[in-house]
């Protein structure tokens, strides 16, 4: 059974400013450099006709992982991730290299007064007998932390422009 993932970021900037950031390749390069983890990289960026597709690879260092994960998958977690945005909505998917773990879900932007809310909702599924749920919970915790770091980065990035 999959574990639910839900996160809402609050940006102190207009929805148009957030759209502009997401459509700017430099934003993604800066974000991955700042919060992507060891050896993180932007693999692909395409923005055309109101659609943005980003492929990136992030990592979580092994020393930051709980024993439940490192017992099944030693070393850093390498996480290929794809976000696709069309207007105010999108989808995301991520996996863990070398492990039976998948994260999938939807993304949405909505105006919130002078700011913007960005909502991510999805599921985390780890197909490992007996330990899958425990690993899903650990991944959920790390993902919520990562999404919070991305929220903080985005607010700072937008404030500088």
MDAnalysis code that builds the backbone (N, CA, C; Angstrom):
import MDAnalysis as mda
import numpy as np

u = mda.Universe.empty(483, n_residues=161, atom_resindex=np.repeat(np.arange(161), 3), trajectory=True)
u.add_TopologyAttr("name", ["N", "CA", "C"] * 161)
u.add_TopologyAttr("resid", np.arange(1, 162))
u.add_TopologyAttr("resname", ["UNK", "UNK", "UNK", "UNK", "UNK", "UNK", "UNK", "UNK", "UNK", "UNK", "UNK", "UNK", "UNK", "UNK", "UNK", "UNK", "UNK", "UNK", "UNK", "UNK", "UNK", "UNK", "UNK", "UNK", "UNK", "UNK", "UNK", "UNK", "UNK", "UNK", "UNK", "UNK", "UNK", "UNK", "UNK", "UNK", "UNK", "UNK", "UNK", "UNK", "UNK", "UNK", "UNK", "UNK", "UNK", "UNK", "UNK", "UNK", "UNK", "UNK", "UNK", "UNK", "UNK", "UNK", "UNK", "UNK", "UNK", "UNK", "UNK", "UNK", "UNK", "UNK", "UNK", "UNK", "UNK", "UNK", "UNK", "UNK", "UNK", "UNK", "UNK", "UNK", "UNK", "UNK", "UNK", "UNK", "UNK", "UNK", "UNK", "UNK", "UNK", "UNK", "UNK", "UNK", "UNK", "UNK", "UNK", "UNK", "UNK", "UNK", "UNK", "UNK", "UNK", "UNK", "UNK", "UNK", "UNK", "UNK", "UNK", "UNK", "UNK", "UNK", "UNK", "UNK", "UNK", "UNK", "UNK", "UNK", "UNK", "UNK", "UNK", "UNK", "UNK", "UNK", "UNK", "UNK", "UNK", "UNK", "UNK", "UNK", "UNK", "UNK", "UNK", "UNK", "UNK", "UNK", "UNK", "UNK", "UNK", "UNK", "UNK", "UNK", "UNK", "UNK", "UNK", "UNK", "UNK", "UNK", "UNK", "UNK", "UNK", "UNK", "UNK", "UNK", "UNK", "UNK", "UNK", "UNK", "UNK", "UNK", "UNK", "UNK", "UNK", "UNK", "UNK", "UNK", "UNK", "UNK", "UNK", "UNK", "UNK"])
u.atoms.positions = np.array([
    [0.837, -1.184, 0.000],
    [0.000, 0.000, 0.000],
    [0.880, 1.246, 0.000],
    [0.539, 2.207, -0.808],
    [1.338, 3.420, -0.961],
    [1.094, 4.401, 0.184],
    [2.083, 5.261, 0.408],
    [2.001, 6.317, 1.412],
    [1.663, 7.623, 0.704],
    [0.777, 8.378, 1.287],
    [0.340, 9.647, 0.709],
    [1.403, 10.724, 0.913],
    [1.574, 11.565, -0.099],
    [2.446, 12.730, -0.018],
    [1.593, 13.967, -0.279],
    [1.673, 14.943, 0.602],
    [0.945, 16.197, 0.422],
    [1.810, 17.330, 0.965],
    [1.949, 18.383, 0.162],
    [2.747, 19.533, 0.580],
    [2.193, 20.771, -0.114],
    [2.101, 21.856, 0.627],
    [1.697, 23.133, 0.049],
    [2.766, 24.168, 0.344],
    [3.309, 24.731, -0.723],
    [4.292, 25.815, -0.608],
    [3.556, 27.140, -0.717],
    [4.013, 28.100, 0.042],
    [3.440, 29.452, -0.006],
    [4.508, 30.407, -0.518],
    [4.201, 31.005, -1.660],
    [5.118, 31.972, -2.253],
    [4.566, 33.373, -2.037],
    [5.417, 34.285, -1.640],
    [5.011, 35.660, -1.366],
    [5.007, 36.491, -2.642],
    [4.787, 35.830, -3.767],
    [4.856, 36.488, -5.077],
    [3.647, 36.073, -5.904],
    [3.338, 36.865, -6.900],
    [2.153, 36.615, -7.717],
    [2.292, 35.307, -8.500],
    [1.168, 34.801, -8.916],
    [1.167, 33.575, -9.714],
    [1.916, 33.803, -11.026],
    [1.828, 35.013, -11.590],
    [2.568, 35.325, -12.820],
    [4.076, 35.260, -12.585],
    [4.532, 35.735, -11.429],
    [5.963, 35.676, -11.106],
    [6.423, 34.230, -10.946],
    [5.589, 33.397, -10.324],
    [5.939, 31.981, -10.160],
    [5.973, 31.290, -11.515],
    [4.981, 31.573, -12.364],
    [4.992, 31.025, -13.733],
    [6.274, 31.421, -14.460],
    [6.647, 32.674, -14.350],
    [7.855, 33.168, -15.032],
    [9.096, 32.450, -14.517],
    [9.174, 32.217, -13.217],
    [10.324, 31.483, -12.662],
    [10.369, 30.073, -13.213],
    [9.236, 29.370, -13.192],
    [9.199, 27.985, -13.659],
    [9.540, 27.875, -15.144],
    [9.299, 28.940, -15.901],
    [9.604, 28.938, -17.340],
    [11.011, 29.442, -17.634],
    [11.809, 29.687, -16.606],
    [13.165, 30.228, -16.750],
    [14.189, 29.130, -16.417],
    [14.970, 28.734, -17.394],
    [15.950, 27.673, -17.179],
    [16.941, 28.018, -16.079],
    [17.280, 29.296, -15.948],
    [18.232, 29.694, -14.902],
    [17.676, 29.423, -13.506],
    [16.377, 29.592, -13.329],
    [15.745, 29.268, -12.048],
    [16.035, 27.815, -11.674],
    [15.827, 26.900, -12.603],
    [16.031, 25.477, -12.333],
    [17.506, 25.166, -12.086],
    [18.398, 25.794, -12.842],
    [19.832, 25.590, -12.616],
    [20.225, 26.068, -11.225],
    [19.738, 27.238, -10.857],
    [20.049, 27.781, -9.534],
    [19.447, 26.916, -8.428],
    [18.211, 26.461, -8.634],
    [17.536, 25.654, -7.613],
    [18.243, 24.323, -7.398],
    [18.619, 23.659, -8.463],
    [19.272, 22.351, -8.315],
    [20.650, 22.526, -7.664],
    [21.321, 23.626, -7.993],
    [22.632, 23.885, -7.383],
    [22.491, 24.153, -5.883],
    [21.425, 24.822, -5.498],
    [21.229, 25.218, -4.099],
    [20.671, 24.104, -3.218],
    [19.685, 23.367, -3.712],
    [18.998, 22.407, -2.839],
    [18.963, 20.982, -3.384],
    [19.716, 20.701, -4.424],
    [19.633, 19.398, -5.076],
    [20.403, 18.270, -4.433],
    [21.305, 18.565, -3.521],
    [22.089, 17.514, -2.887],
    [23.375, 17.239, -3.650],
    [24.147, 16.251, -3.173],
    [25.438, 15.959, -3.792],
    [25.273, 15.474, -5.238],
    [26.096, 16.031, -6.132],
    [26.119, 15.643, -7.548],
    [24.782, 15.828, -8.262],
    [23.939, 16.733, -7.790],
    [22.659, 16.996, -8.441],
    [22.904, 17.698, -9.773],
    [21.954, 17.505, -10.684],
    [22.125, 18.128, -11.999],
    [20.771, 18.319, -12.687],
    [20.740, 19.268, -13.597],
    [19.597, 19.498, -14.469],
    [19.900, 18.766, -15.775],
    [19.098, 17.766, -16.111],
    [19.341, 16.986, -17.329],
    [18.664, 17.565, -18.549],
    [17.487, 18.156, -18.368],
    [16.748, 18.660, -19.522],
    [15.780, 19.744, -19.075],
    [15.638, 20.771, -19.914],
    [14.675, 21.839, -19.668],
    [14.061, 22.218, -21.011],
    [12.736, 22.183, -21.095],
    [12.036, 22.597, -22.306],
    [10.855, 23.459, -21.882],
    [10.789, 24.662, -22.429],
    [9.651, 25.551, -22.190],
    [9.160, 26.038, -23.548],
    [7.933, 25.640, -23.886],
    [7.359, 26.098, -25.152],
    [5.842, 26.052, -25.078],
    [5.240, 27.095, -25.609],
    [3.789, 27.151, -25.682],
    [3.065, 27.001, -24.360],
    [3.594, 27.563, -23.291],
    [2.941, 27.480, -21.989],
    [3.175, 26.166, -21.257],
    [3.995, 25.306, -21.831],
    [4.306, 24.012, -21.199],
    [5.774, 24.008, -20.799],
    [6.053, 23.534, -19.592],
    [7.431, 23.439, -19.093],
    [7.652, 21.996, -18.648],
    [8.751, 21.413, -19.135],
    [9.129, 20.057, -18.710],
    [10.578, 20.105, -18.245],
    [10.781, 19.628, -17.020],
    [12.100, 19.669, -16.408],
    [12.474, 18.257, -15.959],
    [13.677, 17.827, -16.336],
    [14.207, 16.554, -15.869],
    [15.464, 16.866, -15.072],
    [15.494, 16.401, -13.844],
    [16.650, 16.657, -13.005],
    [16.978, 15.426, -12.186],
    [18.160, 15.419, -11.640],
    [18.591, 14.327, -10.774],
    [19.029, 14.945, -9.458],
    [18.457, 14.443, -8.378],
    [18.804, 14.917, -7.051],
    [19.365, 13.758, -6.246],
    [19.944, 14.058, -5.118],
    [20.524, 13.009, -4.286],
    [20.315, 13.333, -2.816],
    [20.193, 12.283, -2.041],
    [20.175, 12.407, -0.587],
    [21.373, 11.606, -0.093],
    [22.269, 12.285, 0.608],
    [23.486, 11.634, 1.102],
    [23.141, 10.508, 2.066],
    [23.881, 9.417, 1.972],
    [23.626, 8.227, 2.790],
    [23.593, 8.546, 4.281],
    [24.456, 9.459, 4.733],
    [24.498, 9.757, 6.175],
    [23.240, 10.460, 6.675],
    [22.403, 10.959, 5.768],
    [21.151, 11.599, 6.155],
    [19.971, 10.635, 6.152],
    [20.223, 9.399, 5.757],
    [19.152, 8.418, 5.622],
    [19.027, 7.537, 6.859],
    [17.806, 7.136, 7.177],
    [17.621, 6.230, 8.311],
    [18.096, 4.815, 7.951],
    [18.421, 4.027, 8.955],
    [18.892, 2.651, 8.720],
    [17.921, 1.793, 7.913],
    [16.628, 2.057, 8.012],
    [15.642, 1.278, 7.249],
    [15.905, 1.370, 5.752],
    [16.392, 2.512, 5.302],
    [16.680, 2.678, 3.872],
    [18.055, 2.133, 3.534],
    [19.065, 2.489, 4.301],
    [20.426, 2.064, 3.962],
    [20.606, 0.551, 4.092],
    [19.760, -0.113, 4.874],
    [19.833, -1.570, 4.972],
    [19.401, -2.228, 3.667],
    [18.442, -1.600, 2.973],
    [17.933, -2.144, 1.716],
    [18.723, -1.614, 0.529],
    [19.141, -0.358, 0.602],
    [19.820, 0.299, -0.509],
    [20.965, 1.139, 0.050],
    [22.183, 0.558, 0.185],
    [23.308, 1.311, 0.740],
    [23.761, 2.438, -0.201],
    [24.368, 3.459, 0.376],
    [24.894, 4.577, -0.404],
    [23.896, 5.708, -0.527],
    [24.327, 6.757, -1.244],
    [23.450, 7.901, -1.495],
    [22.250, 7.461, -2.320],
    [21.108, 8.105, -2.088],
    [19.941, 7.869, -2.935],
    [20.016, 8.822, -4.120],
    [20.053, 8.273, -5.310],
    [20.054, 9.056, -6.542],
    [18.621, 9.039, -7.061],
    [18.061, 10.229, -7.234],
    [16.632, 10.348, -7.506],
    [16.387, 11.126, -8.802],
    [16.190, 10.436, -9.926],
    [15.751, 11.117, -11.140],
    [14.312, 11.610, -10.948],
    [14.059, 12.840, -11.365],
    [12.758, 13.480, -11.107],
    [12.336, 14.251, -12.350],
    [11.051, 14.216, -12.663],
    [10.502, 14.951, -13.806],
    [9.305, 15.761, -13.319],
    [9.273, 17.037, -13.692],
    [8.103, 17.890, -13.460],
    [7.649, 18.408, -14.807],
    [6.353, 18.340, -15.052],
    [5.777, 18.882, -16.272],
    [4.635, 19.811, -15.875],
    [4.728, 21.051, -16.312],
    [3.720, 22.071, -16.004],
    [3.039, 22.513, -17.287],
    [1.714, 22.654, -17.239],
    [0.942, 23.288, -18.298],
    [0.014, 24.266, -17.596],
    [0.331, 25.542, -17.733],
    [-0.454, 26.543, -17.020],
    [-0.315, 26.386, -15.516],
    [-1.468, 26.288, -14.844],
    [-1.493, 26.210, -13.380],
    [-1.449, 24.785, -12.837],
    [-1.300, 23.801, -13.710],
    [-1.292, 22.423, -13.215],
    [-0.141, 21.630, -13.813],
    [0.190, 20.563, -13.130],
    [1.291, 19.749, -13.607],
    [1.281, 18.373, -12.976],
    [2.281, 17.602, -13.364],
    [2.477, 16.271, -12.802],
    [3.949, 16.120, -12.449],
    [4.230, 15.216, -11.516],
    [5.613, 14.923, -11.174],
    [5.773, 13.432, -11.006],
    [6.970, 12.986, -11.227],
    [7.312, 11.599, -10.946],
    [8.781, 11.545, -10.581],
    [9.090, 10.615, -9.716],
    [10.470, 10.413, -9.287],
    [10.648, 8.938, -8.981],
    [11.879, 8.498, -9.062],
    [12.202, 7.126, -8.702],
    [13.550, 7.145, -8.002],
    [13.898, 6.039, -7.427],
    [15.197, 5.919, -6.776],
    [15.997, 4.897, -7.565],
    [17.151, 5.315, -8.092],
    [17.996, 4.386, -8.839],
    [18.347, 3.185, -7.981],
    [18.174, 2.006, -8.547],
    [18.571, 0.784, -7.861],
    [17.639, 0.326, -6.764],
    [16.450, 0.910, -6.685],
    [15.498, 0.517, -5.638],
    [14.088, 0.525, -6.223],
    [13.209, -0.332, -5.712],
    [11.832, -0.380, -6.216],
    [10.959, 0.693, -5.566],
    [11.323, 1.948, -5.780],
    [10.602, 3.063, -5.167],
    [10.157, 4.051, -6.242],
    [8.890, 4.467, -6.169],
    [8.342, 5.439, -7.105],
    [7.516, 6.474, -6.353],
    [7.597, 7.696, -6.836],
    [6.784, 8.789, -6.311],
    [6.100, 9.425, -7.512],
    [4.783, 9.611, -7.427],
    [4.014, 10.203, -8.529],
    [2.925, 11.102, -7.955],
    [2.549, 12.095, -8.748],
    [1.450, 12.919, -8.281],
    [1.170, 14.102, -9.167],
    [0.361, 15.003, -8.624],
    [-0.071, 16.190, -9.346],
    [0.438, 17.448, -8.647],
    [0.514, 18.507, -9.429],
    [0.956, 19.814, -8.958],
    [-0.090, 20.843, -9.360],
    [-0.259, 21.863, -8.539],
    [-1.161, 22.948, -8.930],
    [-0.712, 24.254, -8.304],
    [-0.985, 25.317, -9.031],
    [-0.739, 26.680, -8.556],
    [-2.072, 27.388, -8.424],
    [-2.206, 28.190, -7.367],
    [-3.409, 29.002, -7.209],
    [-3.034, 30.315, -6.542],
    [-3.753, 31.361, -6.926],
    [-3.530, 32.667, -6.324],
    [-4.028, 32.641, -4.889],
    [-3.301, 33.329, -4.004],
    [-3.654, 33.399, -2.593],
    [-3.396, 34.828, -2.142],
    [-4.376, 35.691, -2.348],
    [-4.160, 37.109, -2.068],
    [-3.090, 37.641, -2.987],
    [-2.053, 38.241, -2.417],
    [-0.951, 38.767, -3.226],
    [0.074, 37.689, -3.551],
    [-0.087, 36.502, -2.975],
    [0.877, 35.433, -3.169],
    [0.317, 34.274, -3.969],
    [1.019, 33.152, -3.878],
    [0.668, 31.960, -4.641],
    [0.832, 30.723, -3.766],
    [-0.074, 29.794, -3.922],
    [0.058, 28.488, -3.292],
    [0.432, 27.477, -4.368],
    [1.399, 26.634, -4.060],
    [1.789, 25.532, -4.947],
    [1.558, 24.245, -4.171],
    [0.684, 23.394, -4.685],
    [0.306, 22.182, -3.982],
    [0.808, 20.958, -4.734],
    [1.439, 20.063, -3.995],
    [1.873, 18.772, -4.534],
    [1.121, 17.688, -3.777],
    [0.467, 16.799, -4.510],
    [-0.246, 15.677, -3.906],
    [0.107, 14.434, -4.694],
    [0.430, 13.364, -3.976],
    [0.791, 12.146, -4.684],
    [0.955, 10.967, -3.761],
    [1.659, 9.965, -4.266],
    [1.889, 8.753, -3.507],
    [3.351, 8.331, -3.611],
    [3.786, 7.656, -2.576],
    [5.123, 7.064, -2.522],
    [4.900, 5.566, -2.393],
    [5.508, 4.807, -3.277],
    [5.341, 3.362, -3.222],
    [6.695, 2.674, -3.284],
    [6.951, 1.841, -2.299],
    [8.183, 1.061, -2.227],
    [7.784, -0.405, -2.167],
    [8.163, -1.142, -3.182],
    [7.767, -2.551, -3.271],
    [8.843, -3.443, -2.662],
    [8.907, -3.386, -1.328],
    [9.824, -4.227, -0.563],
    [8.998, -4.911, 0.522],
    [8.932, -6.244, 0.526],
    [8.146, -6.935, 1.549],
    [8.593, -6.562, 2.961],
    [7.647, -6.440, 3.829],
    [7.815, -6.157, 5.260],
    [8.292, -4.746, 5.573],
    [9.250, -4.221, 4.833],
    [9.837, -2.928, 5.160],
    [9.340, -1.779, 4.277],
    [8.520, -2.076, 3.255],
    [8.081, -1.054, 2.304],
    [7.454, 0.166, 2.960],
    [6.517, -0.051, 3.881],
    [5.840, 1.062, 4.551],
    [6.787, 1.914, 5.367],
    [7.727, 1.283, 6.042],
    [8.703, 2.018, 6.855],
    [9.606, 2.872, 5.953],
    [9.995, 2.308, 4.827],
    [10.839, 3.053, 3.883],
    [10.042, 4.195, 3.263],
    [8.771, 3.944, 2.923],
    [7.916, 5.001, 2.377],
    [7.821, 6.176, 3.350],
    [7.647, 5.887, 4.631],
    [7.566, 6.953, 5.644],
    [8.857, 7.760, 5.708],
    [9.992, 7.075, 5.617],
    [11.277, 7.779, 5.643],
    [11.445, 8.641, 4.399],
    [11.042, 8.127, 3.243],
    [11.122, 8.906, 1.999],
    [10.191, 10.106, 2.090],
    [8.994, 9.901, 2.615],
    [8.044, 11.000, 2.771],
    [8.643, 12.129, 3.609],
    [9.258, 11.768, 4.714],
    [9.878, 12.765, 5.595],
    [10.946, 13.564, 4.859],
    [11.813, 12.884, 4.121],
    [12.888, 13.565, 3.377],
    [12.314, 14.427, 2.252],
    [11.255, 13.931, 1.573],
    [10.659, 14.706, 0.483],
    [9.998, 15.983, 1.000],
    [9.300, 15.894, 2.111],
    [8.674, 17.089, 2.681],
    [9.752, 18.108, 3.061],
    [10.854, 17.636, 3.601],
    [11.974, 18.525, 3.915],
    [12.533, 19.166, 2.643],
    [12.723, 18.367, 1.596],
    [13.227, 18.882, 0.322],
    [12.265, 19.908, -0.273],
    [10.974, 19.603, -0.263],
    [9.986, 20.537, -0.803],
    [9.983, 21.850, -0.011],
    [10.169, 21.769, 1.284],
    [10.290, 22.984, 2.099],
    [11.518, 23.793, 1.721],
    [12.632, 23.123, 1.458],
    [13.846, 23.819, 1.015],
    [13.641, 24.471, -0.346],
    [12.912, 23.782, -1.227],
    [12.623, 24.358, -2.547],
    [11.705, 25.571, -2.426],
    [10.752, 25.527, -1.502],
    [9.871, 26.667, -1.243],
    [10.697, 27.875, -0.786],
    [11.573, 27.653, 0.177],
    [12.422, 28.728, 0.692],
    [13.318, 29.293, -0.418],
    [13.914, 28.401, -1.212],
    [14.758, 28.855, -2.312],
    [13.961, 29.711, -3.295],
    [12.773, 29.237, -3.677],
    [11.965, 29.947, -4.672],
    [11.578, 31.332, -4.175],
    [11.171, 31.450, -2.930],
    [10.842, 32.766, -2.377],
    [12.047, 33.698, -2.422],
    [13.215, 33.189, -2.066],
    [14.432, 34.007, -2.125],
    [14.809, 34.378, -3.554],
    [14.701, 33.422, -4.454],
    [15.061, 33.662, -5.859],
    [14.165, 34.744, -6.456],
    [12.860, 34.635, -6.183],
    [11.913, 35.622, -6.708],
    [12.122, 36.996, -6.078],
    [12.465, 37.036, -4.811],
    [12.686, 38.314, -4.124],
    [13.879, 39.072, -4.708],
    [14.830, 38.353, -5.277],
    [16.017, 38.995, -5.852],
    [15.767, 39.543, -7.258],
    [14.589, 39.326, -7.787],
    [14.306, 39.787, -9.155],
    [13.307, 40.896, -9.202],
])
